[in-house]
Amino acid sequence: MELRLLEYFLAIEAAGSISQAADQLHITQPTLSRQLKGLEAELGAPLFTRTHRGLALTEAGLYLKTRAREILTLTQQTEQNFIARRRDLFSGNLNIGAVEADSSHTLAAEIAAFTTTYPDVTFDLRTGTSDDLCDQLDKGLLDIALLLEPVDPTKYAHLTLAHSERWGLAVASDDALATRSVITPADLRDIPLLLSGRQPVQQLLSDWGHSDLHELTIRGHFNLIFNVMPLIQQHVAAALTIEGVIDLQNHAGVRFVPFAPQVATHTILVWRKNRLQTPLTTAFLDRFTPKNV
């Protein structure tokens, strides 16, 4: 499959019609139509259906859209890395993933210092859950990822950061729970909860509370905490989270109440094992020495 065909396919999807895509690509409509038919024949499945609004992706088209973006992104990153190697050791682009955690401030400080020292360095920063970032790391879309325990780091090279992240509940500041100094396992049965969709995090709560999650009142699940804050303020439920994601300036209506006994985990910096790292990535990782983290 030619990369050019993937670019044509994404252009048609974005434009919503072959004629508009052809204009943007500066090729004729019949030529683009033939290219699309050839791609569909190669894959053995139609990629678009016609609607009154234009072209719509089929199920096969939706799958190809995701894969095409990943393939073209990886191709672009590979080309950039080779250009960086030819041009200069400390130029190029770093692709970094990070969870929402207090340790992201450490990562931000290191990125700031590194790009100040080497102004030709650029970076792409992606936020996600540990599971999402591992998937992108495995696909080669990230060079480095900052993950939040609990996570299995054994298939990656990794470095544990010294700062620990304390777990507890984010509750509305005018809720009775906000007057508590701690939340105990016995309290959980009376609290409606919003939980991370990550199974390791759910298991962490189950192990701490010595209870089956089916015994608790689970109102819903989420991946990132930002959009959950209004639900907490509206008293929909309390959310299981770490202290570091509660910003008192931006989340004035939310308070963090820690668990007792305390539950604390770390963030870890991970990169792929047995993979030749670019000099740029290696130099950035070298900054994370014990004195820095």
N, C-alpha and C positions, 0 to 999 in steps of 0.2 A: 504494500500500500504506500503510495507516494505522499509525502508530507504536503505537497501542493494540493492534493485532493482534499485533505483534511482542512486546509485553510479555506478552500472553496466551499466546503460543506458548512463550516462555521459562519462564513460570510452570508450564505443563503439563509441560515437560521436566524442570524441577527437582523438581516434586512426584511425577512418575511416574504420575499418573492425572488424569483430567479432574475427578473428584469432589473430590479433595483440593485441586486448583488452584482450583476454583470457590469452595470454602470460604475459601481464603486471599485470593481476589480479591473476596469478598463479592458474588458474582453466582450465579445459578442454574446448575446443571449443564447443562440443555438449552440455555440461552443460550450458554454457553461452547462446547458441542459445535457449535452452529450457526456460531459465529465461526470455529472451527477448520476446519470443512468449507468455509466461504467462503474462507478463506485458502488452503487446498489447491486449491480450484477456481481461484482467481486465479493461483496459481503453476503449475497443471497437473500437480501431482505430490503423492503422499501423503507426509506428513511423519512419521508414526508407524506402527509395526506393533504388534500386540498379542502379548505373550508371557505365560508363566505368572507372571512377576514384575510384569507391568504393561505400560506403554507403552515402546517402544524407538524411537529415532530411525532413520529410513531414511537412505540416502545423501543424499537431498535435504534431509532434516531436519538432518543434521550440517552441511551447507554453510550452511543458513539460520541455524543456531545461531551460527556464527562471525560471519556478516554482520550478524545482528540485534544482537549485542552491540556490534559496531563502530558501527553506525548509532545505537543508543541512547546509547552513550558520547559520540559526536560531538555528538549533539543536546543532551545534558546540558551538555557543555563550552561549546557555543555559547550556551546560555541563561545559563550562569554568567558568561561573558564580557560579555554584554549587561548583566546585573545589576551586574557589577563596574564597568562604564563609567558606569552611572547613579549608583552609590553613591559610589564614591571611586576615585581613580587607583590608590592602592596598597592594594588589597584584591582578593581573588579567588584563583584557583588556577593554579599553574604545573604543566604536564605535562612532565617532564624524563626523558629516557632516557640511560642511561650504560652503557658497556662496563665490563668488569673491567679496571682499569688503575690504575697508581700515580697518574695525574692525577686520578682520582676524588676524591682528597683535596683537590685544589684546588677542584673543583666543590663538594664538601661544605662547605668553608670559606666559599665565596661564598654558598651557600644559607643557612648558619647566620647569617652577617652580615646578609644581606638580610631574613630573617624576624625577626631581632632588631630591626632598624630599623623594619620594617613588620610588626607582630605580627598584623595582619589577613590576611596572606598565608598561604595553605596551598600544599602541593605534593604531587604524586604522582610518585614516583621509580620507574622501571622499568629493570631490568637485562636486557641481552640482547647479542647479537652486533651488529656494525655493520650487517650485512644485515637483521636483524630490526628494528633501530631505524629504518633508512632506510624500511622498509616502513610502519612505524607513522607516521613523519614524513610520508610521502607521502599517507597516508590522513587526515591531520589529527588523529591521536590524540596526537601529541606537539607541543609548542611548540619545544623545543630538544633536541638530542641530542649527547652526547659520544661520538665515534667513534674507533676505533683504525685508523691506517694499517696496511697499504695499503688505501685506499678512494678512489673517485673522487668528489671533492667538487664537481665542476664544475656540477652542477645545483642546488646549494645555495649560499646565502650562508654563508660560513664564516670561522672564525678559528682559526689554528694556535696551540696552546699551546706555550710555550717548553720545557717539560720534555720530555725525550726518554725513550722506553721501549726498554730494551735487550733483545734477543731471545737465547734460548738454550734449554737443555733443563732441565726439572724432573726430577730423578732421586732415587731412594731414597738417604737419607743413609748407609746402610750398603752401598751399591753401589760397585763399583770406580770407576765414573764420578765419584762424589762427591769422589774425591781429585784429580781433574783441575782445573787452573786454567781451562782453556778446552776447547771442542769445536771441532774443525776439520772441513772438508768431507770429508777422508779418513776421519774416524771414523764418518761416518753409515752406511756400508754394514754396520757391525758392530753397530748399535744398533737394537733393536726400538722402533718409534715409535708414539705416539698424536698425531694431527694434528687441527688445526681443520678443520671441514667447509667453511670458507670457501675458495673457489678462489683469491682473491688472496693469502691467507696461504700456501696450498700452493705457489703460484707463487713467493712470496718465498723459501721454503726451496729450491725447485728452482734458482732463479737463484743463490742464495748457494752452494749445493753443486755447481753446474755438473753436475747430474745429473737424469735422468728419475726421477720418483717411483716408477715401476714397478721401478726397480733397487733400491729400498730395502725394508726389512721394515716394512710398515705393519700394526700390530696392530688399529687401529681409529681412529675419528674421534669428535670431540666438539664441542659448541658452547660451553659454559662450563666453566671449569676446576675448579670446586669439587668436583664428584663424581668427578673424575678422580684426585684426590689419593690416595684409598685404593688405587687401581689401581697408582699409582706406588710406594707403600709396599710393595705386595705383589709388586713386581718384574715386573708384567705388561709394562711398557714405560716408556720415558722419554717425556715430553710436551713438544712444542714450545710455548713460551709466552714471555711477557715477564716480566722480573724483578719488576715491581711487583705481580704477583698472588700472589707467594710471601710469606706472612706467617709468619715464623719462630716466632711464639708459637703460632699455631694449626696450623701445618704443620711440627712439630718433626721429623718423619720424612722430610722432603723438603728437597733442596738445589737451588739454581739454579746452573747452570754456563753461562757466557756463550759465545757464538760468537766465533771468531777466524778470519778478520777480523771485526771487530765489525759487527753489524747493529743499527741503531737507527732507530726511527720515532717519529712524534709522534702525539698525540691532537689531534683537531680538534673545535671546537664548531660545529655546523651548525644552520641554520634555513632554512625554505622561502623561495625567492626570490619576488619579485613578489607577496608576500602581505602585506596590511595587518596588522601586528603590534599586539597590544593594548599599551596604555601600560605595563602590568605587565611583559610580555615584553621590551619595549624597554628599560625601566629596568634589568632584570636583566642583559641583554646588555651594557649600558653599563658594568657593573662589570668586564668582562673587557678591560681596557685593558692595554697592554704592561707597565705598572708592577705590575699584579696577576698577570699570567700569565707 
